[in-house]
């Protein structure tokens, strides 16, 4: 156990890089062999999404420094409610509790990204991908990257999360996130079992359906239990799923990287459902 923790502490960046590369390669080949839909421009599509790695990298360096400084301070001062729970002296319980707490935090963050209009304009960059596949997991605007990590930093601060538990949790999250976006569906019986606890590609595909209420469901990051608990869990047959966002389906520049970077700073776009609801209320 000590050697494993030592590896996580001193090799976290390398471990995350190796894992995300391996998961991308694995899921990419799954898509090639058994993908749901064929995309003749798969490489071009992947290159547009991969460019977000480069725009997010400088921010990740700053975020990494912020996390390290925060966790050093909380450890030094024993700050955070984890320090008040005596059963968390056991490393295994500490990791399980940390994992569950941070996963709940990701659920809360994800719901907020959908409910606050300006935040949604950042998140829509991810949702506007009409060809969901492995590369979509890379499609995150730097602004959303900052918002997401700010929320995680808040959860880490108030809880007193220990460094190695965060690293191990991030490694699991990366694998789960890449797999959730793969252009492949699990057999229904297998998905029914795994989906009782974890987010699967089948469930996350529903979240990427282009219209509400499906866009506003299955917010879970790794665990699906939060959606079941808070009433945001839904299923939809694969034959009825259309990827994208209804207010951006006709966006001519949705495949242009620089346009996607500027997109969140433009005018908020109402969905047809929102526009119809507002019209109905105005006519009352």
C-alpha positions as CSV (number, residue, x, y, z in Angstrom):
1,X,0.0,0.0,0.0
2,X,2.8,2.4,0.9
3,X,4.5,1.8,-2.5
4,X,1.3,2.4,-4.3
5,X,0.7,5.7,-2.5
6,X,4.3,6.7,-3.2
7,X,3.7,6.0,-6.9
8,X,0.5,8.1,-7.0
9,X,2.2,11.1,-5.2
10,X,5.3,11.2,-7.3
11,X,4.1,9.9,-10.7
12,X,0.6,11.3,-10.9
13,X,1.2,13.4,-14.1
14,X,2.8,10.5,-15.9
15,X,0.2,8.0,-14.8
16,X,-2.6,10.3,-16.0
17,X,-0.9,10.9,-19.3
18,X,-0.4,7.2,-19.9
19,X,-3.9,6.3,-18.9
20,X,-5.7,8.9,-21.0
21,X,-3.5,7.9,-24.0
22,X,-4.3,4.2,-23.5
23,X,-8.0,4.9,-23.1
24,X,-8.2,7.0,-26.2
25,X,-6.4,4.4,-28.2
26,X,-8.6,1.6,-26.8
27,X,-11.9,3.4,-27.4
28,X,-10.8,4.7,-30.8
29,X,-10.2,1.1,-32.0
30,X,-13.5,0.0,-30.5
31,X,-15.2,2.7,-32.5
32,X,-13.4,1.6,-35.7
33,X,-14.4,-2.0,-35.2
34,X,-17.9,-1.7,-33.8
35,X,-18.9,2.0,-33.8
36,X,-22.6,2.9,-33.9
37,X,-22.2,5.3,-36.8
38,X,-19.6,5.8,-39.5
39,X,-17.9,9.1,-39.8
40,X,-15.9,9.6,-43.0
41,X,-14.2,12.6,-41.5
42,X,-13.2,10.9,-38.2
43,X,-9.6,12.1,-38.2
44,X,-10.5,15.7,-39.1
45,X,-13.2,15.7,-36.5
46,X,-10.8,14.3,-33.9
47,X,-8.2,17.0,-34.7
48,X,-10.7,19.8,-34.1
49,X,-11.4,18.3,-30.6
50,X,-7.8,17.5,-29.9
51,X,-6.8,21.2,-30.3
52,X,-8.5,21.9,-26.9
53,X,-5.7,20.0,-25.3
54,X,-3.3,22.8,-26.3
55,X,-5.6,25.7,-25.2
56,X,-6.2,24.0,-21.9
57,X,-2.6,23.1,-21.1
58,X,-1.4,26.4,-19.7
59,X,-4.5,26.6,-17.5
60,X,-3.9,23.1,-16.2
61,X,-0.4,24.1,-15.0
62,X,-1.9,26.9,-13.0
63,X,-4.7,24.7,-11.7
64,X,-2.1,22.0,-10.7
65,X,-0.2,24.6,-8.7
66,X,-3.4,25.8,-7.0
67,X,-4.5,22.3,-6.0
68,X,-1.0,21.5,-4.6
69,X,-0.9,24.8,-2.6
70,X,-4.5,24.3,-1.3
71,X,-3.9,20.7,-0.2
72,X,-0.6,21.6,1.5
73,X,-2.4,24.3,3.5
74,X,-5.4,22.0,4.5
75,X,-3.0,19.2,5.5
76,X,-0.8,21.5,7.6
77,X,-3.8,23.0,9.4
78,X,-6.0,19.9,9.4
79,X,-8.7,21.9,7.8
80,X,-11.8,20.3,6.3
81,X,-14.5,18.1,7.5
82,X,-12.7,14.9,6.6
83,X,-10.5,15.5,9.6
84,X,-13.5,15.4,11.9
85,X,-14.5,11.9,10.8
86,X,-12.4,9.4,12.8
87,X,-13.3,6.4,10.6
88,X,-11.4,8.1,7.7
89,X,-8.1,7.3,9.4
90,X,-8.3,4.1,7.4
91,X,-6.9,4.7,3.9
92,X,-9.5,2.6,2.1
93,X,-12.4,4.3,3.8
94,X,-10.7,7.6,3.2
95,X,-10.5,6.9,-0.6
96,X,-14.1,5.6,-0.9
97,X,-15.5,8.6,1.0
98,X,-13.4,11.0,-1.0
99,X,-14.4,9.4,-4.3
100,X,-18.1,9.6,-3.4
101,X,-17.9,13.2,-2.2
102,X,-16.0,14.5,-5.2
103,X,-18.3,12.6,-7.6
104,X,-21.3,14.3,-6.0
105,X,-19.5,17.6,-6.5
106,X,-19.0,16.8,-10.2
107,X,-22.8,16.1,-10.4
108,X,-23.6,19.5,-8.8
109,X,-21.1,21.3,-11.1
110,X,-22.6,19.7,-14.2
111,X,-26.2,20.7,-13.2
112,X,-25.0,24.3,-12.7
113,X,-23.4,24.3,-16.1
114,X,-26.8,23.5,-17.6
115,X,-28.9,25.9,-15.5
116,X,-26.9,29.1,-15.6
117,X,-27.1,30.6,-19.1
118,X,-23.6,32.0,-19.4
119,X,-22.1,28.8,-18.0
120,X,-24.2,26.9,-20.5
121,X,-22.6,28.9,-23.3
122,X,-19.2,27.5,-22.3
123,X,-20.6,24.0,-21.8
124,X,-22.4,24.0,-25.2
125,X,-19.0,23.8,-26.9
126,X,-18.8,20.3,-25.6
127,X,-22.5,19.5,-26.4
128,X,-22.4,20.9,-29.9
129,X,-20.5,18.0,-31.3
130,X,-22.7,16.2,-33.8
131,X,-20.5,13.1,-34.0
132,X,-20.1,11.9,-30.4
133,X,-17.0,9.8,-30.1
134,X,-13.8,9.3,-28.0
135,X,-12.4,12.7,-29.1
136,X,-15.5,14.5,-27.7
137,X,-14.1,13.9,-24.2
138,X,-11.3,16.3,-25.1
139,X,-13.7,19.0,-26.4
140,X,-13.8,21.3,-23.3
141,X,-13.6,25.1,-23.6
142,X,-10.8,26.6,-21.4
143,X,-13.5,28.7,-19.7
144,X,-15.3,25.6,-18.7
145,X,-12.1,24.0,-17.7
146,X,-11.5,26.9,-15.3
147,X,-15.1,26.7,-13.9
148,X,-14.9,23.0,-13.4
149,X,-11.6,23.0,-11.7
150,X,-12.7,26.0,-9.5
151,X,-15.6,23.9,-8.2
152,X,-13.4,20.9,-7.6
153,X,-10.9,23.1,-5.8
154,X,-13.7,24.3,-3.6
155,X,-14.8,20.7,-2.7
156,X,-11.1,19.8,-2.0
157,X,-10.7,22.9,0.3
158,X,-13.9,22.4,2.4
159,X,-13.3,18.6,2.7
160,X,-9.6,18.6,3.3
161,X,-9.0,16.1,0.5
162,X,-5.7,14.3,0.7
163,X,-3.5,14.5,-2.4
164,X,-3.2,10.8,-3.2
165,X,-6.9,10.2,-3.0
166,X,-7.5,13.1,-5.5
167,X,-4.9,11.7,-7.9
168,X,-6.4,8.2,-7.8
169,X,-9.9,9.6,-8.2
170,X,-8.8,11.7,-11.2
171,X,-7.3,8.6,-12.9
172,X,-10.5,6.7,-12.5
173,X,-12.5,9.7,-13.7
174,X,-10.3,10.1,-16.9
175,X,-10.9,6.4,-17.8
176,X,-14.7,6.7,-17.1
177,X,-15.0,10.0,-19.0
178,X,-13.3,8.7,-22.2
179,X,-15.3,5.5,-22.1
180,X,-18.6,7.3,-21.6
181,X,-18.1,9.2,-24.9
182,X,-17.1,6.2,-27.0
183,X,-19.2,5.7,-30.1
184,X,-20.4,2.3,-28.9
185,X,-23.2,0.9,-26.8
186,X,-23.0,-1.9,-24.3
187,X,-25.4,-4.8,-24.7
188,X,-28.7,-3.8,-22.9
189,X,-28.5,-6.5,-20.2
190,X,-25.0,-5.7,-19.3
191,X,-25.7,-1.9,-19.4
192,X,-28.7,-2.5,-17.1
193,X,-26.4,-4.0,-14.5
194,X,-23.5,-1.6,-14.8
195,X,-25.7,1.4,-15.2
196,X,-27.3,0.8,-11.8
197,X,-24.2,2.3,-10.3
198,X,-22.0,3.7,-13.0
199,X,-22.4,6.0,-16.0
200,X,-22.1,4.0,-19.2
201,X,-21.9,5.1,-22.9
202,X,-25.5,4.1,-23.2
203,X,-26.5,6.5,-20.4
204,X,-24.2,9.4,-21.4
205,X,-25.4,9.2,-25.1
206,X,-28.8,10.1,-23.8
207,X,-27.3,13.2,-22.1
208,X,-26.0,14.3,-25.5
209,X,-29.4,14.0,-27.2
210,X,-30.1,17.3,-28.9
211,X,-33.4,18.3,-27.1
212,X,-34.6,18.6,-23.5
213,X,-35.5,16.9,-21.2
214,X,-32.8,14.5,-22.3
215,X,-30.1,17.1,-22.5
216,X,-30.9,17.8,-18.8
217,X,-30.5,14.2,-17.6
218,X,-27.8,11.7,-16.7
219,X,-25.5,14.4,-15.3
220,X,-23.4,11.8,-13.4
221,X,-19.6,11.8,-13.8
222,X,-18.6,8.3,-12.8
223,X,-21.6,7.3,-10.7
224,X,-25.2,7.2,-11.9
225,X,-26.6,7.0,-8.4
226,X,-26.9,10.8,-8.1
227,X,-29.2,10.9,-11.2
228,X,-31.4,8.2,-9.7
229,X,-31.4,9.9,-6.3
230,X,-32.2,13.4,-7.6
231,X,-34.7,12.4,-10.4
232,X,-32.5,13.2,-13.4
233,X,-32.1,9.6,-14.6
234,X,-33.5,8.8,-18.1
235,X,-33.1,6.2,-20.8
236,X,-33.7,6.6,-24.5
237,X,-33.3,3.9,-27.3
238,X,-30.2,4.4,-29.5
239,X,-32.4,4.7,-32.6
240,X,-34.0,7.9,-31.3
241,X,-30.8,9.6,-30.1
242,X,-29.5,12.6,-32.2
243,X,-26.3,14.2,-31.0
244,X,-25.9,17.9,-30.7
245,X,-27.9,20.9,-29.3
246,X,-31.2,22.0,-30.9
247,X,-30.2,25.7,-30.8
248,X,-26.9,25.0,-32.5
249,X,-27.7,22.3,-35.1
250,X,-27.4,24.7,-38.0
251,X,-24.3,26.5,-36.7
252,X,-22.1,26.7,-39.9
253,X,-18.8,27.1,-37.9
254,X,-19.3,24.4,-35.3
255,X,-16.3,22.5,-36.7
256,X,-14.0,25.6,-36.6
257,X,-11.8,25.6,-33.6
258,X,-11.3,29.4,-33.3
259,X,-15.1,29.9,-33.6
260,X,-15.7,27.4,-30.8
261,X,-13.3,29.4,-28.6
262,X,-15.3,32.6,-29.2
263,X,-18.7,30.9,-29.0
264,X,-19.4,31.4,-25.2
265,X,-18.9,35.1,-25.5
266,X,-21.6,35.6,-28.0
267,X,-25.3,36.0,-27.5
268,X,-27.2,33.4,-25.6
269,X,-29.3,31.2,-27.9
270,X,-32.6,30.0,-26.7
271,X,-33.7,26.5,-27.6
272,X,-37.0,26.2,-29.5
273,X,-38.6,24.9,-26.4
274,X,-37.5,27.9,-24.4
275,X,-38.7,30.3,-27.0
276,X,-42.1,28.6,-27.2
277,X,-42.5,28.7,-23.4
278,X,-41.7,32.4,-23.3
279,X,-44.1,33.1,-26.1
280,X,-46.8,31.1,-24.3
281,X,-46.2,33.0,-21.0
282,X,-46.3,36.4,-22.8
283,X,-49.7,35.6,-24.3
284,X,-51.2,34.7,-21.0
